[in-house]
Amino acid sequence: MSLSFTHLGTGSRGNSTLVECGETKVLIDQGFSGKQLENRLARMEIKPTEIDSILVTHHHSDHGGGAKIAQKRWGIPVFCNDRTASALNLDLSKVNLFENLDVLEFGEDLGIIPVPVPHSGADNVAFIASNNGERGAVITDLGSWTEELVTHVAGCQHISVEANYDSKRLFSGPYPRKLKDRISSRGGHLSNDQTGQFLSRVVNKDTRSIVLTHLSEENNAPHLAESTVLYHIDEQFEGDIKISLQDGPEFTHHIGQSEEEKVAREGIWLRG
């Protein structure tokens, strides 16, 4: 049984990541409209009613704005912390509240741990998913990292992490100075260079795949993000690196994957 990660889309106009383990399907974030979620899942031949749970990192609309729709329309259970649930005005009787570092269990073999990360105006978390010793991290919307996060992410076989902006593009661009300062603050977003520095702390021989997410359409470009990150980790990383943009899904990363599962998933992408 493999653990897989598929980004349905990442960026300022919506974020959601599908985590699969056997028959269990969990979304990390739901920042899309109901129709958008349906369309993106349909490319993978999945219906919203097949989603077992939604885990929300924080309440900002591009990450949690569609959680209430999914909760009401399809009855999908939502997992989040108290501040996020209140800010999203979710039906608290149908929300599964968690605390930082709680072990959340889904199906028979999928465990997920929420790890706090700094992000202004939100009680934000990263999620570390695990299955039979294989681990994958989904980390977004943070302007810096903590030693606690490094400890939990180090040695993950898969890491999805934001590389939001190129510093030169941000500070020479049209944004007001106040917004530039907020984006680049400790509670803002990671620059390409910061993402590379973070990954240099956590990547090792066990790391098989990296996805760079949440790239700013105004202040970044895929080639800048990838080249800057590889500058920091090229000597220690031999796996696969990809970029997730706004209009996904485009690819799936598997860890602990059987050949049968690989063939089945590749067949879906070819048909799509």
N, C-alpha and C positions, 0 to 999 in steps of 0.2 A: 504494500500500500504506500503510495507516494503522497507527499505534501506539495501542493502547487499554488502558484501566485499569478494572477492575471489582473493587470490594471485595466479597468473599464474606461479610464480616462483620468488624467491628473492635470491640475492647473487652477487658475483663479475662477474658472467657470464651472467647476465641479470635480469632485474626486470620489472614487470608489474602487476598492480592490477586492477581488474574489479570491478567497482562500478555500481550497478543496483538499479533503483528506478522505479517500474512499468515497462513500456516498454522502458525506457531510459537506455542506456548502455554507460558508459564512462570508458576509460582506464586512470589510473594514471601511467604514464611512459610507454615507449615502448622500452625496451632495448634488444629485440630479433630480429633475422632475420625474414623476412616475412614468411618463411616456418615454423619456430618455433612458431610464433604467431598463424598461422593457426592451427597447430597441437594442441596447448594448448587450444585454444578456442573450437576446435572440441570435446574435451573431455567433454565440457559443452553443446554440440550441438548448438554452436553459430558460425556464419560465420563472418569474418572480416567486411563484408559489413553491418552487423547489428550494428557495433559500431558507435555511434553518434559523439563522439569526443575523442581526446587524449589530456590529460593535462600532461605537462612535468615539473618535479621538477627542473631539471638542465641538463646541456649539457653533462655530463660524459657519455661515450658510453654505460655503462651498464644500463643507465636509459633513455637516449634519442637517442641512436644510431640507433634505428629502426624507429624513427618517420618519417624521410624523405621517407623511403620505404612505410610506410602506407599512407602517404600523396599522393604519386605518384601512387601507385598501386591500392588503393581502394578509393582514394579521401576523406579520413577521415580528417575532420578539426582538426587542431592542435592549442592548446592554450598554450602559454608560455610567459615568459618575453623577453624583447628585447635582452639581452645578450645571453640568451639560444638560441633564434632563429638564431642569427648571428653565434654563435659558431657551431651550427649544420648545417649551410648553407641551411636553409629551404627556400622555396619559400615564401618570405615575403608578396606577394600579396594574399597568401592563409593561412596566419597565423593570429590568433586572439591574439593580444598582450594584456597582463594584467599588472597591477601594484600590488604591495603588498596590501593586504586587500581589493582588488576589490571583489565585489560579482558577481560571474559568475553563470548564470542561464541556466539550461538544462531541456528540456521538461517542464512540467507544475509544477513540485513539487521539483526538485532537485536544491539546491544551493550549491556552493563550493567556499570557500575563501582560497586564497593563503597567507600563513603566513611565513615571512622570517625566515630562520634558518642559523646559521654560518657553512660554509663548504668552505675550502680553494680552491681558484681558480674557484669558481662557484657562481652564483647568485641563491642560492638554496632556495626552499620553501617547507613547509609542506602544505598539503591540509586538510581542515575541510569541510566535506560534511554534509548537513542537509536536513531533510525532515519532515515537520510537527512536529517540536520540538525534533525530534530524531537526534543525531549527531554522526559522526564517523570521526576519525582522521587517516591520513596516513602520517607517519613521518620517513624520512630516510636520511642517510648521514649527520650527524651532530656530532661535537665533544663536544658540550655543548648545553645548552638551554638558552633562554631568558625569562624574566618575561612576555613578550608579548605572547610567545608561551604557557607558563603555563596558562595564562588567557584564551586563546582560546581553549585549550585542556581540562581544568578542567571540570569535569562532563560529558564528552562525554560518550555515551553508549558503543561505541566501540573505541579501540585504537590499531592501528598497528604501532609499533615502532621498530627501529633497536636495536639489542643487538649484536654488531659486534664481540667483542673479550673478551676473558678471560685474564685479565692482566698478570697472572703468565705464561700462555702459550705464550702470545705475547713476553714478555721480556726475556723469557728463550729459545725462538725459534730461527730459523735460519735467520730471516730477518736482513738486515743491520740496524745498529743503526739509521741511518738517516730515514729509512722507519718506524721503530718503533716509532720514535719521531713524525713523521708526522701523523701516524694513531692515536696516543694518544693525539694529540694536540687539542686545542679548535676548530680548523677547520677540524678535522679529523673525527673520528667515536666514537660512544658511546661504552664503555665497558659494560659488564653485570652489574657491580656494579653501574655505572652511570645511566644506564637505570632503574635500581631498584630505585635509588634516585629520578630520574625524575618522575617515576610513583607514588612514594609516595607523590608527590606534587599535582598530578592531579586526582588520583583515588578516587572515593567516592561511596556511596551506589547506585548511578545510573549506574556505570560502570558494564556492563554485560560481556564483552569479551575483551581479549587482545591477540594480535598475535605478537610474537617476530620474527623479520625479519632480513635479510641480515647478517646471521651468517657467520663468516669466517670459511672456511673449514680447514684452517691451524691452526687457533688460537682460536678455540672455539668448543663447543659440545653442542647439545641440552640439555642434562641433567644439564650441568654447567649453561647455560643461564637461564633455568627455575628455578633451585634451588636458584640461586643468586638473581633473581628478586623477587621470592616469599619471600625470607628472609626480603625484605624491605616492602612488601605490604600485607603479609599474614593476618595480623589482620584487614585490612580494605577492602580486596577484596574477594568477595565470588562468583565471576563469573567464566567463562571458560577461560583457558589460553592454547594457542597452539603455535607451532613452524612452521614457513614457511621456507622451504628449497628451493634449486635450482630447483628441478624437480617437479614443480606443474602443474596444480592445484590439491589440495588434499581435500579441505574443503571450505565451505562457512559459513560466519557469517552473520546472519540477526538481524536487530533491527526493532521493530515495525512490526513483521512478523505475517501474518495470518496463520491459520492452513493449509489452502489450498496451500499456497505458500511453506510452510515447506514440505508438502508431495510431491509436484511437484519437488522441488529441490533434496530431498533425493532420488527420483526415478531416476534422472539423474545420481547421483553418483553411485547408485547400478547397473545401466546398464553399466556405464563406467568400 
